[in-house]
C-alpha cells in the first residue's frame, strides 16, 4: 500500500473518531453534572438548594456532616458518608446546603453522578486526580441496587480505590432510603438460594460498611413539621397567622398520608402561590 493511501486512511480515521475531550473548566462553576458518551462535566451555575438554617429536625446529621465536610475542604482526612432513611427528610437537601455554605469560602466543588453512570467512575476520578489543588464531593442521590445489578462493584472502586487509591481530593456522599443499599427481600433471597448464603449476602451488604459515616434520617414529628413551614414563611416573607398555618398544614399532611420535610415544602409552595409570593 502506498504512502498516499495510508495517509488517506489516517485522515479518514481522524474525521470519524470523536475529538479529544477538553480539560474541564472547574473555575466556571462550583457544581457539575457528570455525563458519559461522551464524557464531560456540565457546569451548574445555579444549584437548586435550601439554606442550611432552614433544615429543621436533622440537627445531629447536619452537625456531623458539616464538620466532616469542613475538615475535608480544609485539606484534612474525612470519611465518605451514607445518608439513609425516610424519604423526604432532607438527605439530598443537606448535601447541597452544606456545599452551598462552604463553597464560597473554600472553593469546594460538588459533582453529581447518576447511579447508572457508576461504571464510568474510574474515568471521572482520573479527571479529578489531575486537579489536586481542588477538593471534590462526588454526590450520588437515591442510590440503591437490585438483585441483578452489578453497579455496586463500580462503587467499591470509589470507596476502596483499588491499588491506585481514591484521590485524596475526592470524597463520596450518597443518599438512599435503604441502610444496606438493597431491599430486604433481595437479601433474604440471596440467603435462600446461594450455595454459600453468608458469603453471597456479605458481598453486597458489606458495601454500606465501606462508608465511614452512616447518618440516619427518621420521620419528623408534628412540631418539627410545623416549624419547617414557619421557617420557610419567615425566610420568604409569607404572612400567615399561627392558627391558620397549623390548621392548613395539618390538613395538607393528612391528605398526603405522610409528614416530612418534602410535604412541608409542598404545602409552603402552595401557600406562597396563594399569597402571590414568587419563590
C-alpha positions as a Python dict, from the first residue, in 0.01 Angstrom:
ca = {
    (1, 'X'): (0, 0, 0),
    (2, 'X'): (136, 342, -96),
    (3, 'X'): (212, 622, 148),
    (4, 'X'): (-62, 829, -14),
    (5, 'X'): (-322, 557, 54),
    (6, 'X'): (-206, 524, 415),
    (7, 'X'): (-235, 900, 462),
    (8, 'X'): (-590, 898, 324),
    (9, 'X'): (-687, 616, 563),
    (10, 'X'): (-535, 804, 857),
    (11, 'X'): (-721, 1122, 762),
    (12, 'X'): (-1048, 930, 734),
    (13, 'X'): (-1000, 773, 1076),
    (14, 'X'): (-935, 1113, 1231),
    (15, 'X'): (-1256, 1251, 1081),
    (16, 'X'): (-1477, 971, 1221),
    (17, 'X'): (-1310, 946, 1560),
    (18, 'X'): (-1453, 1164, 1839),
    (19, 'X'): (-1249, 1472, 1928),
    (20, 'X'): (-1044, 1461, 2244),
    (21, 'X'): (-1233, 1589, 2544),
    (22, 'X'): (-1132, 1933, 2659),
    (23, 'X'): (-999, 1969, 3011),
    (24, 'X'): (-1279, 2067, 3249),
    (25, 'X'): (-1303, 2434, 3339),
    (26, 'X'): (-1353, 2398, 3713),
    (27, 'X'): (-1347, 2776, 3756),
    (28, 'X'): (-1674, 2806, 3561),
    (29, 'X'): (-1897, 2684, 3847),
    (30, 'X'): (-1896, 2530, 4194),
    (31, 'X'): (-2115, 2235, 4090),
    (32, 'X'): (-2117, 1999, 3791),
    (33, 'X'): (-2313, 1710, 3641),
    (34, 'X'): (-2117, 1411, 3510),
    (35, 'X'): (-2228, 1281, 3170),
    (36, 'X'): (-2096, 995, 2958),
    (37, 'X'): (-2092, 926, 2582),
    (38, 'X'): (-1902, 1148, 2555),
    (39, 'X'): (-1750, 1200, 2897),
    (40, 'X'): (-1798, 1557, 3013),
    (41, 'X'): (-1862, 1770, 3319),
    (42, 'X'): (-2155, 2007, 3271),
    (43, 'X'): (-2134, 2323, 3486),
    (44, 'X'): (-2438, 2404, 3701),
    (45, 'X'): (-2426, 2780, 3761),
    (46, 'X'): (-2729, 2791, 3990),
    (47, 'X'): (-2778, 2494, 4223),
    (48, 'X'): (-3134, 2442, 4348),
    (49, 'X'): (-3088, 2424, 4724),
    (50, 'X'): (-3243, 2510, 5060),
    (51, 'X'): (-3043, 2721, 5304),
    (52, 'X'): (-2877, 2520, 5580),
    (53, 'X'): (-3059, 2711, 5856),
    (54, 'X'): (-3396, 2605, 5713),
    (55, 'X'): (-3329, 2233, 5752),
    (56, 'X'): (-3509, 2152, 6077),
    (57, 'X'): (-3526, 1826, 6271),
    (58, 'X'): (-3197, 1681, 6145),
    (59, 'X'): (-2959, 1864, 6378),
    (60, 'X'): (-2729, 1572, 6458),
    (61, 'X'): (-2688, 1466, 6095),
    (62, 'X'): (-2638, 1831, 5994),
    (63, 'X'): (-2366, 1898, 6250),
    (64, 'X'): (-2184, 1570, 6183),
    (65, 'X'): (-2182, 1608, 5804),
    (66, 'X'): (-2091, 1977, 5823),
    (67, 'X'): (-1790, 1903, 6044),
    (68, 'X'): (-1679, 1616, 5817),
    (69, 'X'): (-1712, 1833, 5506),
    (70, 'X'): (-1534, 2129, 5665),
    (71, 'X'): (-1229, 1922, 5756),
    (72, 'X'): (-1224, 1773, 5405),
    (73, 'X'): (-1248, 2120, 5247),
    (74, 'X'): (-963, 2234, 5472),
    (75, 'X'): (-741, 1962, 5331),
    (76, 'X'): (-763, 1707, 5611),
    (77, 'X'): (-880, 1346, 5618),
    (78, 'X'): (-1257, 1285, 5615),
    (79, 'X'): (-1500, 998, 5570),
    (80, 'X'): (-1728, 901, 5286),
    (81, 'X'): (-2088, 936, 5406),
    (82, 'X'): (-2410, 741, 5351),
    (83, 'X'): (-2726, 938, 5432),
    (84, 'X'): (-3008, 685, 5467),
    (85, 'X'): (-3362, 674, 5595),
    (86, 'X'): (-3709, 816, 5547),
    (87, 'X'): (-3792, 971, 5214),
    (88, 'X'): (-3841, 1346, 5200),
    (89, 'X'): (-3649, 1420, 5520),
    (90, 'X'): (-3373, 1630, 5364),
    (91, 'X'): (-3093, 1387, 5279),
    (92, 'X'): (-3002, 1535, 4941),
    (93, 'X'): (-3101, 1884, 5057),
    (94, 'X'): (-2846, 1859, 5337),
    (95, 'X'): (-2562, 1767, 5099),
    (96, 'X'): (-2642, 2057, 4869),
    (97, 'X'): (-2693, 2301, 5157),
    (98, 'X'): (-2357, 2216, 5315),
    (99, 'X'): (-2184, 2251, 4981),
    (100, 'X'): (-2351, 2590, 4936),
    (101, 'X'): (-2243, 2703, 5283),
    (102, 'X'): (-1877, 2609, 5225),
    (103, 'X'): (-1816, 2654, 4853),
    (104, 'X'): (-1767, 3031, 4854),
    (105, 'X'): (-1505, 3030, 5129),
    (106, 'X'): (-1325, 2703, 5048),
    (107, 'X'): (-1370, 2654, 4672),
    (108, 'X'): (-1527, 2313, 4736),
    (109, 'X'): (-1679, 2154, 4422),
    (110, 'X'): (-1986, 1930, 4401),
    (111, 'X'): (-2019, 1672, 4122),
    (112, 'X'): (-2344, 1479, 4085),
    (113, 'X'): (-2307, 1126, 3949),
    (114, 'X'): (-2604, 915, 3839),
    (115, 'X'): (-2621, 553, 3959),
    (116, 'X'): (-2634, 421, 3601),
    (117, 'X'): (-2307, 603, 3525),
    (118, 'X'): (-2112, 433, 3806),
    (119, 'X'): (-1918, 212, 3560),
    (120, 'X'): (-1754, 531, 3427),
    (121, 'X'): (-1641, 648, 3770),
    (122, 'X'): (-1280, 545, 3708),
    (123, 'X'): (-1255, 790, 3419),
    (124, 'X'): (-1410, 1063, 3632),
    (125, 'X'): (-1161, 1001, 3912),
    (126, 'X'): (-876, 1037, 3663),
    (127, 'X'): (-1003, 1385, 3568),
    (128, 'X'): (-1033, 1487, 3933),
    (129, 'X'): (-693, 1344, 4025),
    (130, 'X'): (-544, 1585, 3769),
    (131, 'X'): (-677, 1882, 3969),
    (132, 'X'): (-501, 1825, 4305),
    (133, 'X'): (-546, 2186, 4421),
    (134, 'X'): (-926, 2146, 4430),
    (135, 'X'): (-1150, 1939, 4658),
    (136, 'X'): (-1448, 1747, 4517),
    (137, 'X'): (-1760, 1590, 4666),
    (138, 'X'): (-1896, 1313, 4445),
    (139, 'X'): (-2271, 1305, 4510),
    (140, 'X'): (-2484, 1004, 4417),
    (141, 'X'): (-2850, 1064, 4503),
    (142, 'X'): (-3110, 794, 4572),
    (143, 'X'): (-2860, 510, 4550),
    (144, 'X'): (-2988, 151, 4556),
    (145, 'X'): (-2927, -178, 4377),
    (146, 'X'): (-3149, -460, 4253),
    (147, 'X'): (-3069, -831, 4263),
    (148, 'X'): (-2909, -843, 3917),
    (149, 'X'): (-2735, -506, 3941),
    (150, 'X'): (-2356, -514, 3911),
    (151, 'X'): (-2310, -137, 3951),
    (152, 'X'): (-2224, -181, 4317),
    (153, 'X'): (-1887, -322, 4209),
    (154, 'X'): (-1805, 10, 4042),
    (155, 'X'): (-1898, 192, 4362),
    (156, 'X'): (-1641, -13, 4551),
    (157, 'X'): (-1376, 146, 4329),
    (158, 'X'): (-1470, 487, 4468),
    (159, 'X'): (-1485, 371, 4828),
    (160, 'X'): (-1177, 147, 4830),
    (161, 'X'): (-980, 292, 4540),
    (162, 'X'): (-807, -30, 4433),
    (163, 'X'): (-427, -37, 4419),
    (164, 'X'): (-410, 320, 4289),
    (165, 'X'): (-622, 450, 4574),
    (166, 'X'): (-901, 703, 4570),
    (167, 'X'): (-769, 1054, 4502),
    (168, 'X'): (-709, 1245, 4826),
    (169, 'X'): (-907, 1537, 4686),
    (170, 'X'): (-1227, 1331, 4636),
    (171, 'X'): (-1494, 1221, 4883),
    (172, 'X'): (-1823, 1041, 4819),
    (173, 'X'): (-2162, 1132, 4967),
    (174, 'X'): (-2457, 907, 4878),
    (175, 'X'): (-2822, 909, 4980),
    (176, 'X'): (-3052, 609, 4997),
    (177, 'X'): (-3382, 505, 5152),
    (178, 'X'): (-3213, 175, 5239),
    (179, 'X'): (-2944, 137, 5502),
    (180, 'X'): (-2779, -150, 5316),
    (181, 'X'): (-2850, -7, 4967),
    (182, 'X'): (-3065, -302, 4864),
    (183, 'X'): (-3415, -428, 4951),
    (184, 'X'): (-3462, -669, 5241),
    (185, 'X'): (-3635, -929, 5020),
    (186, 'X'): (-3329, -937, 4797),
    (187, 'X'): (-3108, -1012, 5098),
    (188, 'X'): (-3344, -1291, 5206),
    (189, 'X'): (-3345, -1438, 4852),
    (190, 'X'): (-2966, -1440, 4849),
    (191, 'X'): (-2963, -1629, 5178),
    (192, 'X'): (-3210, -1886, 5049),
    (193, 'X'): (-3067, -1953, 4702),
    (194, 'X'): (-2690, -1917, 4723),
    (195, 'X'): (-2452, -2211, 4762),
    (196, 'X'): (-2285, -2023, 5047),
    (197, 'X'): (-2560, -1790, 5173),
    (198, 'X'): (-2349, -1591, 5418),
    (199, 'X'): (-2087, -1507, 5154),
    (200, 'X'): (-2349, -1408, 4893),
    (201, 'X'): (-2516, -1168, 5133),
    (202, 'X'): (-2192, -1037, 5278),
    (203, 'X'): (-2057, -927, 4939),
    (204, 'X'): (-2345, -687, 4884),
    (205, 'X'): (-2437, -584, 5238),
    (206, 'X'): (-2074, -502, 5319),
    (207, 'X'): (-2087, -225, 5059),
    (208, 'X'): (-2254, 10, 5306),
    (209, 'X'): (-1986, -74, 5564),
    (210, 'X'): (-1733, 98, 5340),
    (211, 'X'): (-1889, 435, 5424),
    (212, 'X'): (-1720, 581, 5730),
    (213, 'X'): (-2028, 781, 5826),
    (214, 'X'): (-2382, 645, 5846),
    (215, 'X'): (-2633, 923, 5908),
    (216, 'X'): (-2991, 815, 5971),
    (217, 'X'): (-3294, 1027, 5882),
    (218, 'X'): (-3622, 948, 6054),
    (219, 'X'): (-3981, 1078, 6025),
    (220, 'X'): (-4041, 1418, 6182),
    (221, 'X'): (-4300, 1488, 6447),
    (222, 'X'): (-4581, 1742, 6409),
    (223, 'X'): (-4398, 2022, 6589),
    (224, 'X'): (-4095, 1984, 6362),
    (225, 'X'): (-4320, 1972, 6056),
    (226, 'X'): (-4489, 2300, 6154),
    (227, 'X'): (-4155, 2458, 6244),
    (228, 'X'): (-4023, 2378, 5895),
    (229, 'X'): (-4316, 2559, 5735),
    (230, 'X'): (-4286, 2858, 5969),
    (231, 'X'): (-3917, 2880, 5882),
    (232, 'X'): (-3997, 2886, 5510),
    (233, 'X'): (-4260, 3156, 5566),
    (234, 'X'): (-4022, 3378, 5761),
    (235, 'X'): (-3740, 3331, 5509),
    (236, 'X'): (-3959, 3418, 5208),
    (237, 'X'): (-4178, 3684, 5368),
    (238, 'X'): (-4507, 3491, 5354),
    (239, 'X'): (-4751, 3628, 5614),
    (240, 'X'): (-4990, 3386, 5786),
    (241, 'X'): (-5108, 3358, 6147),
    (242, 'X'): (-5011, 3052, 6351),
    (243, 'X'): (-5364, 2912, 6389),
    (244, 'X'): (-5437, 2924, 6016),
    (245, 'X'): (-5097, 2778, 5930),
    (246, 'X'): (-5145, 2494, 6178),
    (247, 'X'): (-5494, 2405, 6053),
    (248, 'X'): (-5399, 2417, 5683),
    (249, 'X'): (-5066, 2237, 5725),
    (250, 'X'): (-5220, 1952, 5925),
    (251, 'X'): (-5498, 1912, 5668),
    (252, 'X'): (-5236, 1909, 5388),
    (253, 'X'): (-5036, 1645, 5571),
    (254, 'X'): (-5345, 1428, 5621),
    (255, 'X'): (-5434, 1439, 5250),
    (256, 'X'): (-5083, 1324, 5166),
    (257, 'X'): (-5083, 1047, 5424),
    (258, 'X'): (-4734, 1139, 5542),
    (259, 'X'): (-4539, 1405, 5723),
    (260, 'X'): (-4190, 1504, 5609),
    (261, 'X'): (-3974, 1794, 5503),
    (262, 'X'): (-4081, 1738, 5143),
    (263, 'X'): (-4450, 1756, 5237),
    (264, 'X'): (-4379, 2073, 5437),
    (265, 'X'): (-4217, 2235, 5132),
    (266, 'X'): (-4504, 2128, 4906),
    (267, 'X'): (-4759, 2288, 5139),
    (268, 'X'): (-4546, 2602, 5161),
    (269, 'X'): (-4520, 2619, 4780),
    (270, 'X'): (-4900, 2610, 4759),
    (271, 'X'): (-4930, 2873, 5034),
    (272, 'X'): (-4677, 3105, 4871),
    (273, 'X'): (-4863, 3079, 4539),
    (274, 'X'): (-5193, 3169, 4705),
    (275, 'X'): (-5028, 3465, 4876),
    (276, 'X'): (-4876, 3588, 4549),
    (277, 'X'): (-4515, 3534, 4660),
    (278, 'X'): (-4266, 3417, 4399),
    (279, 'X'): (-4008, 3165, 4516),
}
